[in-house]
Amino acid sequence: MVSIKDVAAVAGVSAATVSRVLNDHPSVSTATRTRVLSAVEDLGYRPNAVARSLRTDQTRTLGLVISDVLNPYFTELARSVEGAARALGYSVIIGNADEQPELQDHHMRTLLDRRVDGLLISPTDGCSSLMRDAAQAGTPLVFVDRWIEGMDVPVVRSDGRAAVHDLVAHLHALGHRRLAIIAGPAATTTGRERIEAFREALAAYGLSLPDAYIGQGDFQAASGRRVTEGFLDLPEPPEVVFATDNLMALGALDAVRAHGLSVPDDIALVAFDDIPWFVHTDPPITAIAQPTGELGRAAVRALVDRIEGRTPRSVTLPARLVVRRSCGNPPATQRSQP
């Protein structure tokens, strides 16, 4: 196995100089850097990651704590994070919080113990003392998708308000007036933001949102089914169910079918967070799509900027409405492709 001493001998420099070149130290001249890198290439030398981290106090590893690995949205987000990190020379370790704050803290502790260089977090439920302590200690942190209000941490997220307004306009044009929502946890920023946007959009069309048409979910499929069953048992069921994430939408679809009803003939269905499966359901489901890949890449850039001493910035990207057939057949001018 080629060692750092072998590289030093070929380049005609000391092992310490080779180490400085590999760690991008500014004190090395351009000529020396070129000679060392040429020797590294010729010999096929690969530095030991663990030993290198002990010398530089960096592991070139990022931690990603996501809310639910079974949620296709977060699966796609994790994939884009891993790809963007790899392109910048970092590896990623993923922890699945499963929408449980205690699991979130467990993964944070584990990742910090493994000396990751920074953390990307999609918070599950408010702010734990561990998260606040990590931020105050100077640990590089970036919130992605969800965030904690009042914390001085960069946030990379999408803004779905305009898309929700587009959705209500679409439903109104189809003649729907009784619209219900399966909201996410009120402790999450996305849970609060989506129901607020829905209320605002309904008000713009002179529509109300009765308490009976508000169901509390937890961003998982079972809650979508439970809430929708309650809607269907009402004396006057809603004409539309808006599930504020994709798993709750799938649970809602199960409930509709279990009642012997069909979408959209008996009730319309819409989801926040588009997923590839929605185009294959019968009928294909209208959804609000987030720019998931862009969010993952932007989050990695922000975290690496923070790690490498640059000033990171928060990023907000727009979501968009994707019209399919789960609310009825729209006019040709409103149809959009997945």
HUVENPE-V706365 format. One record per helix or strand. SS is the DSSP state (helix for helix, strand for strand). FROM is the first residue (numbers start at 1). TO is the last residue. If there is no record, write none. Layout:
BEGIN
SS;FROM;TO
SS;FROM;TO
END
This chain:
BEGIN
helix;4;11
helix;15;22
helix;30;43
helix;49;56
strand;61;66
helix;72;87
strand;91;96
helix;101;113
strand;118;121
helix;129;136
strand;141;144
strand;154;159
helix;161;173
strand;179;183
helix;189;204
helix;211;213
strand;214;216
helix;221;232
strand;240;243
helix;246;258
strand;268;272
helix;276;279
strand;286;289
helix;292;307
strand;315;318
strand;320;322
helix;332;334
END
